[in-house]
């Protein structure tokens, strides 16, 4: 019996390479999908923040009043950036768009000076912008009108929301499938150790004594697999940013750190859970059922 135990132990010598490799591959694809989701979310926010609100000023407004209104707008929580566009600058912008030069028909510049500002992404929706517009138009002594691309905003809101909901749903489905794949990978790896687990039980080892080193090893394997996947993902991100420099502007290092932490937590949690469950399963089985 002792020789059988030693022989079984040798045959069941743990081999974690394939388990680590399998978990690393799954975590790599989870991380890539998470990175794409983060970039899509960031890109949508940038698109929203490119929407510009123009506050047209009345003629002959004192510079002091213009500065006061500009500072007021800049101090509001909805404002991302603000600039003052005088009549001459407005004319240059008009001509740069290929519009007709009105100097051929008019003696003076009909374009009003304006204070243009971009709002933060969470304010780029019809109700919020209408409320901002109504509030600014109350200052009738300075403001002759407020304009923003209403039709674009109206279409942008639902479209962006559908895209984000779709991506989040896909991320949830992909995460569940990834957990199942990791669980199956660990269970297959533990299958080769079933004789070792049973042999230890037969010589009197307790369940905690048997499972403890394997759980610790699962933590190490899960961490190692996550670190491998993180290194590959970060290398791929740097490669993409080399060829597509605009991706650097989309990168949010704090969210990327959260994603990497999630990969480590996922790798450790699933490997420990699957390992412990497999150990308990083989401890409950009869020796003849292991063959």
Secondary structure as UniProt FT lines:
FT   HELIX           2..11
FT   HELIX           17..49
FT   STRAND          52..57
FT   TURN            59..60
FT   HELIX           63..74
FT   TURN            77..78
FT   STRAND          79..85
FT   HELIX           87..96
FT   TURN            97..98
FT   HELIX           102..104
FT   STRAND          114..119
FT   HELIX           121..123
FT   HELIX           126..137
FT   TURN            140..142
FT   STRAND          143..147
FT   HELIX           150..191
FT   TURN            192..193
FT   HELIX           194..202
FT   TURN            203..204
FT   HELIX           207..243
FT   TURN            245..246
FT   HELIX           247..250
FT   HELIX           253..284
FT   HELIX           287..290
//
